[in-house]
Amino acid sequence: MSSEFIVFAGSAHPELAAEMAAELGTSLGECVIERFPDGETAVWLDESVRRREVFIVQPTSPPVNDHLVELLVIADACRRAAASRVTAIVPYFGYARSDKRHNRREPITASLVAQLMQAAGIDHLITVDLHAAQIEGFFHIPVDSLTAVPTLCQALIDRLPKNTVVVSPDSGRVKMASDYAQRLGLPVVVLHKQRSSGTETEVTRVVGDVRDRPCLIIDDMVATGGTITAGIESLLAAGARPEIIVAATHGLFLSEVEQRLSHDAIRTIITTDTVATSARDWPRLDVIPIAPLLAAAIFKVTSDGSLRDLY
């Protein structure tokens, strides 16, 4: 089967791509990626992709623009080299928060990114826990948004104190919180928040009973930690026990996030390796491998199987 498809790694997360290839019993395709002095991206494919199915592993994590352009360039190279089909494995989809206009004079950048990916020759997109489900509608190609919730629940099931409640950080994550709750057999609490800036949020109401109960705060991503910090303070003010576990699919962990999430109430922060992180020596952090899920998706795609059980 390895002769029928090939997996290339972008520079955003080559370790993840290598782990996926190992799961599939193959090796990564030979590809050279360089930056010219002016910042332009150059790509050379060092083996033939003619009539082969190509998978490009490249989360569009920070620096988002560099990694996005690199993905587009690799896809264009594969298309021009006569690949039979190009599938982008984008575990973290950057610009996903720009899925609608809040004011009249601003772009819908997620839609623009979708157009760019299709123009570059990408025939299929596989991602994980897309921030906004409606982004799929921006594409005219197949989109499979897998979920890391079962993977994270498996890691959580033996760590949760009794009487834990699942906490959705806002109304947009209620569906995800309900999925956690159903799999773990726990109730759900919802925080209503108001965003004051790109990094600051204010929780206006706690909907549900958290008094004297530990909390599992879930989210699709942790970037600056502002949402989590605001949520913890509101939960404690509502009487929650100072036993907080945080679970998120994408651990971006931007500047000062360790300082923000150094709260004494936090016991553990669990995430997956959809993006490369330099915070692995953080004592509270536990990073769960996502390669088995993505490798299973590739196997099913190449064998014409259904991805339904991976959602």
Contacts in CASP RR format, 6 or more apart in sequence:
PFRMAT RR
TARGET T0000
AUTHOR 0000-0000-0000
METHOD contacts of the structure
MODEL  1
MSSEFIVFAGSAHPELAAEMAAELGTSLGECVIERFPDGETAVWLDESVR
RREVFIVQPTSPPVNDHLVELLVIADACRRAAASRVTAIVPYFGYARSDK
RHNRREPITASLVAQLMQAAGIDHLITVDLHAAQIEGFFHIPVDSLTAVP
TLCQALIDRLPKNTVVVSPDSGRVKMASDYAQRLGLPVVVLHKQRSSGTE
TEVTRVVGDVRDRPCLIIDDMVATGGTITAGIESLLAAGARPEIIVAATH
GLFLSEVEQRLSHDAIRTIITTDTVATSARDWPRLDVIPIAPLLAAAIFK
VTSDGSLRDLY
1 302 0 8 1.000
1 303 0 8 1.000
2 24 0 8 1.000
2 25 0 8 1.000
2 26 0 8 1.000
3 52 0 8 1.000
4 52 0 8 1.000
4 53 0 8 1.000
4 302 0 8 1.000
5 52 0 8 1.000
5 53 0 8 1.000
5 54 0 8 1.000
5 55 0 8 1.000
5 298 0 8 1.000
5 302 0 8 1.000
6 29 0 8 1.000
6 47 0 8 1.000
6 49 0 8 1.000
6 52 0 8 1.000
6 53 0 8 1.000
6 54 0 8 1.000
6 55 0 8 1.000
7 17 0 8 1.000
7 20 0 8 1.000
7 21 0 8 1.000
7 24 0 8 1.000
7 26 0 8 1.000
7 28 0 8 1.000
7 29 0 8 1.000
7 54 0 8 1.000
7 55 0 8 1.000
7 56 0 8 1.000
7 57 0 8 1.000
7 298 0 8 1.000
8 17 0 8 1.000
8 28 0 8 1.000
8 29 0 8 1.000
8 31 0 8 1.000
8 45 0 8 1.000
8 54 0 8 1.000
8 55 0 8 1.000
8 56 0 8 1.000
8 57 0 8 1.000
8 74 0 8 1.000
8 78 0 8 1.000
9 16 0 8 1.000
9 17 0 8 1.000
9 18 0 8 1.000
9 28 0 8 1.000
9 29 0 8 1.000
9 31 0 8 1.000
9 57 0 8 1.000
9 58 0 8 1.000
10 17 0 8 1.000
10 31 0 8 1.000
10 33 0 8 1.000
10 56 0 8 1.000
10 57 0 8 1.000
10 58 0 8 1.000
10 67 0 8 1.000
10 70 0 8 1.000
10 71 0 8 1.000
10 74 0 8 1.000
11 33 0 8 1.000
11 67 0 8 1.000
11 70 0 8 1.000
12 58 0 8 1.000
12 59 0 8 1.000
12 60 0 8 1.000
12 61 0 8 1.000
12 67 0 8 1.000
12 70 0 8 1.000
12 275 0 8 1.000
12 276 0 8 1.000
13 57 0 8 1.000
13 58 0 8 1.000
13 59 0 8 1.000
13 61 0 8 1.000
13 91 0 8 1.000
13 273 0 8 1.000
13 274 0 8 1.000
13 275 0 8 1.000
13 276 0 8 1.000
14 28 0 8 1.000
15 273 0 8 1.000
15 276 0 8 1.000
16 57 0 8 1.000
16 59 0 8 1.000
16 91 0 8 1.000
16 273 0 8 1.000
16 274 0 8 1.000
16 276 0 8 1.000
16 290 0 8 1.000
16 291 0 8 1.000
16 294 0 8 1.000
17 28 0 8 1.000
17 57 0 8 1.000
18 28 0 8 1.000
19 289 0 8 1.000
19 291 0 8 1.000
19 295 0 8 1.000
20 57 0 8 1.000
20 89 0 8 1.000
20 291 0 8 1.000
20 294 0 8 1.000
20 295 0 8 1.000
20 298 0 8 1.000
21 27 0 8 1.000
21 28 0 8 1.000
22 291 0 8 1.000
23 291 0 8 1.000
23 292 0 8 1.000
23 295 0 8 1.000
23 296 0 8 1.000
24 295 0 8 1.000
24 298 0 8 1.000
24 299 0 8 1.000
29 46 0 8 1.000
29 47 0 8 1.000
30 45 0 8 1.000
30 46 0 8 1.000
30 47 0 8 1.000
31 43 0 8 1.000
31 44 0 8 1.000
31 45 0 8 1.000
31 46 0 8 1.000
31 74 0 8 1.000
32 42 0 8 1.000
32 43 0 8 1.000
32 44 0 8 1.000
32 46 0 8 1.000
33 41 0 8 1.000
33 42 0 8 1.000
33 43 0 8 1.000
33 70 0 8 1.000
33 74 0 8 1.000
34 41 0 8 1.000
34 42 0 8 1.000
34 43 0 8 1.000
35 41 0 8 1.000
35 42 0 8 1.000
36 42 0 8 1.000
41 66 0 8 1.000
41 69 0 8 1.000
41 70 0 8 1.000
41 73 0 8 1.000
42 73 0 8 1.000
43 70 0 8 1.000
43 73 0 8 1.000
43 74 0 8 1.000
43 77 0 8 1.000
44 77 0 8 1.000
45 77 0 8 1.000
45 78 0 8 1.000
45 81 0 8 1.000
48 81 0 8 1.000
49 78 0 8 1.000
49 81 0 8 1.000
49 82 0 8 1.000
49 83 0 8 1.000
50 81 0 8 1.000
50 82 0 8 1.000
50 83 0 8 1.000
51 82 0 8 1.000
51 83 0 8 1.000
51 84 0 8 1.000
52 83 0 8 1.000
52 84 0 8 1.000
53 83 0 8 1.000
53 84 0 8 1.000
53 85 0 8 1.000
53 87 0 8 1.000
53 301 0 8 1.000
53 302 0 8 1.000
54 78 0 8 1.000
54 83 0 8 1.000
54 84 0 8 1.000
54 85 0 8 1.000
54 86 0 8 1.000
54 87 0 8 1.000
55 87 0 8 1.000
55 88 0 8 1.000
55 89 0 8 1.000
55 298 0 8 1.000
56 71 0 8 1.000
56 74 0 8 1.000
56 75 0 8 1.000
56 78 0 8 1.000
56 86 0 8 1.000
56 87 0 8 1.000
56 88 0 8 1.000
56 89 0 8 1.000
56 122 0 8 1.000
57 89 0 8 1.000
57 91 0 8 1.000
57 294 0 8 1.000
58 67 0 8 1.000
58 70 0 8 1.000
58 71 0 8 1.000
58 74 0 8 1.000
58 88 0 8 1.000
58 89 0 8 1.000
58 90 0 8 1.000
59 67 0 8 1.000
59 90 0 8 1.000
59 91 0 8 1.000
59 92 0 8 1.000
59 93 0 8 1.000
59 274 0 8 1.000
59 275 0 8 1.000
59 276 0 8 1.000
60 67 0 8 1.000
60 68 0 8 1.000
60 71 0 8 1.000
60 90 0 8 1.000
60 92 0 8 1.000
60 93 0 8 1.000
60 94 0 8 1.000
60 95 0 8 1.000
60 113 0 8 1.000
61 67 0 8 1.000
61 92 0 8 1.000
61 94 0 8 1.000
61 250 0 8 1.000
61 252 0 8 1.000
61 275 0 8 1.000
61 276 0 8 1.000
62 252 0 8 1.000
62 254 0 8 1.000
64 94 0 8 1.000
64 95 0 8 1.000
68 94 0 8 1.000
68 95 0 8 1.000
68 113 0 8 1.000
68 116 0 8 1.000
71 88 0 8 1.000
71 90 0 8 1.000
71 117 0 8 1.000
71 120 0 8 1.000
72 116 0 8 1.000
72 117 0 8 1.000
72 120 0 8 1.000
73 120 0 8 1.000
75 86 0 8 1.000
75 88 0 8 1.000
75 117 0 8 1.000
75 120 0 8 1.000
75 121 0 8 1.000
75 122 0 8 1.000
76 120 0 8 1.000
76 121 0 8 1.000
78 86 0 8 1.000
78 121 0 8 1.000
79 86 0 8 1.000
79 120 0 8 1.000
79 121 0 8 1.000
85 123 0 8 1.000
85 124 0 8 1.000
86 121 0 8 1.000
86 122 0 8 1.000
86 123 0 8 1.000
86 124 0 8 1.000
87 122 0 8 1.000
87 123 0 8 1.000
87 124 0 8 1.000
87 125 0 8 1.000
87 126 0 8 1.000
87 298 0 8 1.000
87 301 0 8 1.000
88 117 0 8 1.000
88 122 0 8 1.000
88 124 0 8 1.000
88 125 0 8 1.000
88 126 0 8 1.000
89 126 0 8 1.000
89 127 0 8 1.000
89 294 0 8 1.000
89 297 0 8 1.000
89 298 0 8 1.000
90 125 0 8 1.000
90 126 0 8 1.000
90 127 0 8 1.000
91 127 0 8 1.000
91 128 0 8 1.000
91 250 0 8 1.000
91 274 0 8 1.000
91 275 0 8 1.000
91 290 0 8 1.000
91 294 0 8 1.000
92 127 0 8 1.000
92 128 0 8 1.000
92 221 0 8 1.000
92 250 0 8 1.000
92 252 0 8 1.000
92 274 0 8 1.000
92 275 0 8 1.000
93 110 0 8 1.000
93 113 0 8 1.000
93 127 0 8 1.000
93 130 0 8 1.000
93 131 0 8 1.000
93 135 0 8 1.000
94 110 0 8 1.000
94 113 0 8 1.000
95 109 0 8 1.000
95 110 0 8 1.000
95 112 0 8 1.000
95 113 0 8 1.000
96 110 0 8 1.000
96 130 0 8 1.000
96 131 0 8 1.000
96 132 0 8 1.000
96 135 0 8 1.000
97 110 0 8 1.000
97 131 0 8 1.000
97 132 0 8 1.000
98 107 0 8 1.000
98 108 0 8 1.000
98 109 0 8 1.000
98 110 0 8 1.000
99 108 0 8 1.000
99 110 0 8 1.000
99 111 0 8 1.000
99 131 0 8 1.000
99 132 0 8 1.000
99 134 0 8 1.000
99 135 0 8 1.000
100 108 0 8 1.000
100 132 0 8 1.000
100 134 0 8 1.000
101 107 0 8 1.000
101 108 0 8 1.000
108 138 0 8 1.000
110 132 0 8 1.000
110 135 0 8 1.000
110 138 0 8 1.000
111 135 0 8 1.000
111 138 0 8 1.000
114 135 0 8 1.000
114 137 0 8 1.000
114 138 0 8 1.000
114 139 0 8 1.000
115 138 0 8 1.000
117 125 0 8 1.000
117 139 0 8 1.000
118 139 0 8 1.000
118 140 0 8 1.000
118 141 0 8 1.000
122 141 0 8 1.000
123 141 0 8 1.000
123 142 0 8 1.000
124 141 0 8 1.000
124 142 0 8 1.000
124 143 0 8 1.000
124 144 0 8 1.000
124 301 0 8 1.000
125 139 0 8 1.000
125 141 0 8 1.000
125 142 0 8 1.000
125 143 0 8 1.000
125 144 0 8 1.000
126 143 0 8 1.000
126 144 0 8 1.000
126 146 0 8 1.000
126 294 0 8 1.000
126 297 0 8 1.000
126 301 0 8 1.000
127 143 0 8 1.000
127 144 0 8 1.000
127 145 0 8 1.000
127 146 0 8 1.000
128 145 0 8 1.000
128 146 0 8 1.000
128 147 0 8 1.000
128 148 0 8 1.000
128 249 0 8 1.000
128 250 0 8 1.000
128 272 0 8 1.000
128 274 0 8 1.000
128 290 0 8 1.000
128 293 0 8 1.000
128 294 0 8 1.000
129 145 0 8 1.000
129 146 0 8 1.000
129 147 0 8 1.000
129 148 0 8 1.000
129 149 0 8 1.000
129 176 0 8 1.000
129 220 0 8 1.000
129 249 0 8 1.000
129 250 0 8 1.000
130 136 0 8 1.000
130 145 0 8 1.000
131 220 0 8 1.000
131 221 0 8 1.000
133 145 0 8 1.000
135 143 0 8 1.000
136 143 0 8 1.000
136 145 0 8 1.000
137 143 0 8 1.000
144 297 0 8 1.000
144 307 0 8 1.000
144 310 0 8 1.000
144 311 0 8 1.000
145 311 0 8 1.000
146 293 0 8 1.000
146 294 0 8 1.000
146 297 0 8 1.000
146 307 0 8 1.000
146 310 0 8 1.000
146 311 0 8 1.000
147 179 0 8 1.000
147 249 0 8 1.000
147 310 0 8 1.000
147 311 0 8 1.000
148 249 0 8 1.000
148 272 0 8 1.000
148 274 0 8 1.000
148 288 0 8 1.000
148 290 0 8 1.000
148 293 0 8 1.000
149 176 0 8 1.000
149 179 0 8 1.000
149 180 0 8 1.000
149 183 0 8 1.000
149 249 0 8 1.000
150 183 0 8 1.000
151 272 0 8 1.000
151 288 0 8 1.000
151 290 0 8 1.000
151 292 0 8 1.000
151 293 0 8 1.000
152 180 0 8 1.000
152 247 0 8 1.000
152 249 0 8 1.000
152 270 0 8 1.000
152 272 0 8 1.000
152 288 0 8 1.000
153 180 0 8 1.000
153 183 0 8 1.000
153 184 0 8 1.000
155 270 0 8 1.000
155 286 0 8 1.000
155 288 0 8 1.000
156 184 0 8 1.000
156 216 0 8 1.000
156 245 0 8 1.000
156 247 0 8 1.000
156 270 0 8 1.000
157 184 0 8 1.000
159 245 0 8 1.000
159 268 0 8 1.000
160 184 0 8 1.000
160 186 0 8 1.000
160 214 0 8 1.000
160 216 0 8 1.000
160 245 0 8 1.000
161 214 0 8 1.000
161 241 0 8 1.000
161 243 0 8 1.000
162 214 0 8 1.000
163 212 0 8 1.000
163 213 0 8 1.000
163 214 0 8 1.000
164 184 0 8 1.000
164 186 0 8 1.000
164 213 0 8 1.000
164 214 0 8 1.000
164 215 0 8 1.000
164 216 0 8 1.000
164 245 0 8 1.000
165 186 0 8 1.000
165 187 0 8 1.000
165 188 0 8 1.000
165 189 0 8 1.000
165 208 0 8 1.000
165 209 0 8 1.000
165 210 0 8 1.000
165 213 0 8 1.000
165 214 0 8 1.000
165 215 0 8 1.000
165 216 0 8 1.000
166 177 0 8 1.000
166 180 0 8 1.000
166 181 0 8 1.000
166 184 0 8 1.000
166 186 0 8 1.000
166 187 0 8 1.000
166 188 0 8 1.000
166 189 0 8 1.000
166 215 0 8 1.000
166 216 0 8 1.000
166 218 0 8 1.000
167 177 0 8 1.000
167 188 0 8 1.000
167 189 0 8 1.000
167 190 0 8 1.000
167 191 0 8 1.000
167 210 0 8 1.000
167 215 0 8 1.000
167 216 0 8 1.000
167 217 0 8 1.000
167 218 0 8 1.000
167 231 0 8 1.000
167 235 0 8 1.000
168 174 0 8 1.000
168 176 0 8 1.000
168 177 0 8 1.000
168 188 0 8 1.000
168 189 0 8 1.000
168 190 0 8 1.000
168 191 0 8 1.000
168 218 0 8 1.000
169 191 0 8 1.000
169 193 0 8 1.000
169 217 0 8 1.000
169 218 0 8 1.000
169 219 0 8 1.000
169 227 0 8 1.000
169 228 0 8 1.000
169 231 0 8 1.000
170 190 0 8 1.000
170 191 0 8 1.000
170 192 0 8 1.000
170 193 0 8 1.000
170 227 0 8 1.000
171 190 0 8 1.000
171 192 0 8 1.000
173 218 0 8 1.000
173 219 0 8 1.000
173 220 0 8 1.000
174 188 0 8 1.000
174 190 0 8 1.000
176 218 0 8 1.000
176 219 0 8 1.000
176 220 0 8 1.000
177 188 0 8 1.000
177 190 0 8 1.000
177 218 0 8 1.000
178 188 0 8 1.000
180 186 0 8 1.000
180 216 0 8 1.000
180 218 0 8 1.000
180 247 0 8 1.000
181 187 0 8 1.000
181 188 0 8 1.000
184 216 0 8 1.000
186 216 0 8 1.000
189 206 0 8 1.000
189 207 0 8 1.000
189 208 0 8 1.000
189 209 0 8 1.000
189 210 0 8 1.000
189 215 0 8 1.000
190 206 0 8 1.000
190 207 0 8 1.000
190 208 0 8 1.000
191 203 0 8 1.000
191 205 0 8 1.000
191 206 0 8 1.000
191 207 0 8 1.000
191 231 0 8 1.000
191 234 0 8 1.000
191 235 0 8 1.000
192 203 0 8 1.000
192 204 0 8 1.000
192 205 0 8 1.000
192 206 0 8 1.000
192 207 0 8 1.000
193 201 0 8 1.000
193 202 0 8 1.000
193 203 0 8 1.000
193 204 0 8 1.000
193 227 0 8 1.000
193 230 0 8 1.000
193 231 0 8 1.000
194 201 0 8 1.000
194 202 0 8 1.000
194 204 0 8 1.000
195 201 0 8 1.000
195 202 0 8 1.000
196 202 0 8 1.000
198 224 0 8 1.000
199 224 0 8 1.000
199 226 0 8 1.000
200 226 0 8 1.000
200 230 0 8 1.000
201 226 0 8 1.000
201 227 0 8 1.000
201 230 0 8 1.000
202 230 0 8 1.000
203 230 0 8 1.000
203 231 0 8 1.000
203 233 0 8 1.000
203 234 0 8 1.000
206 234 0 8 1.000
206 235 0 8 1.000
206 238 0 8 1.000
210 235 0 8 1.000
210 238 0 8 1.000
210 239 0 8 1.000
210 240 0 8 1.000
211 238 0 8 1.000
211 239 0 8 1.000
211 240 0 8 1.000
212 239 0 8 1.000
212 240 0 8 1.000
212 241 0 8 1.000
213 240 0 8 1.000
213 241 0 8 1.000
214 240 0 8 1.000
214 241 0 8 1.000
214 243 0 8 1.000
214 244 0 8 1.000
214 245 0 8 1.000
215 235 0 8 1.000
215 240 0 8 1.000
215 241 0 8 1.000
215 243 0 8 1.000
215 244 0 8 1.000
215 245 0 8 1.000
216 244 0 8 1.000
216 245 0 8 1.000
216 246 0 8 1.000
216 247 0 8 1.000
217 228 0 8 1.000
217 231 0 8 1.000
217 232 0 8 1.000
217 235 0 8 1.000
217 244 0 8 1.000
217 245 0 8 1.000
217 246 0 8 1.000
217 247 0 8 1.000
218 246 0 8 1.000
218 247 0 8 1.000
218 248 0 8 1.000
219 227 0 8 1.000
219 228 0 8 1.000
219 246 0 8 1.000
219 247 0 8 1.000
219 248 0 8 1.000
219 249 0 8 1.000
220 248 0 8 1.000
220 249 0 8 1.000
220 250 0 8 1.000
221 248 0 8 1.000
221 249 0 8 1.000
221 250 0 8 1.000
221 251 0 8 1.000
221 252 0 8 1.000
222 228 0 8 1.000
222 246 0 8 1.000
222 248 0 8 1.000
222 250 0 8 1.000
222 251 0 8 1.000
222 252 0 8 1.000
222 253 0 8 1.000
222 257 0 8 1.000
222 261 0 8 1.000
222 269 0 8 1.000
222 271 0 8 1.000
223 251 0 8 1.000
223 252 0 8 1.000
223 253 0 8 1.000
223 254 0 8 1.000
223 257 0 8 1.000
224 254 0 8 1.000
224 255 0 8 1.000
224 256 0 8 1.000
224 257 0 8 1.000
224 260 0 8 1.000
225 257 0 8 1.000
225 260 0 8 1.000
225 261 0 8 1.000
226 260 0 8 1.000
228 246 0 8 1.000
228 260 0 8 1.000
228 261 0 8 1.000
229 260 0 8 1.000
229 261 0 8 1.000
229 263 0 8 1.000
232 244 0 8 1.000
232 263 0 8 1.000
232 265 0 8 1.000
232 266 0 8 1.000
235 244 0 8 1.000
236 242 0 8 1.000
236 265 0 8 1.000
242 264 0 8 1.000
242 265 0 8 1.000
243 265 0 8 1.000
243 267 0 8 1.000
244 263 0 8 1.000
244 265 0 8 1.000
244 266 0 8 1.000
244 267 0 8 1.000
245 266 0 8 1.000
245 267 0 8 1.000
245 268 0 8 1.000
245 269 0 8 1.000
245 270 0 8 1.000
246 261 0 8 1.000
246 266 0 8 1.000
246 268 0 8 1.000
246 269 0 8 1.000
246 270 0 8 1.000
247 269 0 8 1.000
247 270 0 8 1.000
247 271 0 8 1.000
248 269 0 8 1.000
248 270 0 8 1.000
248 271 0 8 1.000
249 271 0 8 1.000
249 272 0 8 1.000
249 274 0 8 1.000
250 271 0 8 1.000
250 272 0 8 1.000
250 274 0 8 1.000
250 275 0 8 1.000
251 271 0 8 1.000
251 272 0 8 1.000
251 274 0 8 1.000
251 275 0 8 1.000
251 277 0 8 1.000
252 275 0 8 1.000
252 277 0 8 1.000
253 277 0 8 1.000
253 278 0 8 1.000
253 279 0 8 1.000
257 279 0 8 1.000
258 279 0 8 1.000
258 282 0 8 1.000
261 269 0 8 1.000
261 284 0 8 1.000
266 284 0 8 1.000
267 284 0 8 1.000
268 284 0 8 1.000
268 285 0 8 1.000
268 286 0 8 1.000
269 282 0 8 1.000
269 284 0 8 1.000
269 285 0 8 1.000
269 286 0 8 1.000
270 285 0 8 1.000
270 286 0 8 1.000
270 288 0 8 1.000
271 277 0 8 1.000
271 285 0 8 1.000
271 286 0 8 1.000
271 287 0 8 1.000
271 288 0 8 1.000
272 287 0 8 1.000
272 288 0 8 1.000
272 289 0 8 1.000
272 290 0 8 1.000
273 287 0 8 1.000
273 288 0 8 1.000
273 289 0 8 1.000
273 290 0 8 1.000
273 291 0 8 1.000
274 290 0 8 1.000
277 287 0 8 1.000
279 285 0 8 1.000
280 287 0 8 1.000
293 310 0 8 1.000
296 310 0 8 1.000
297 307 0 8 1.000
297 310 0 8 1.000
300 306 0 8 1.000
300 307 0 8 1.000
300 310 0 8 1.000
301 307 0 8 1.000
END
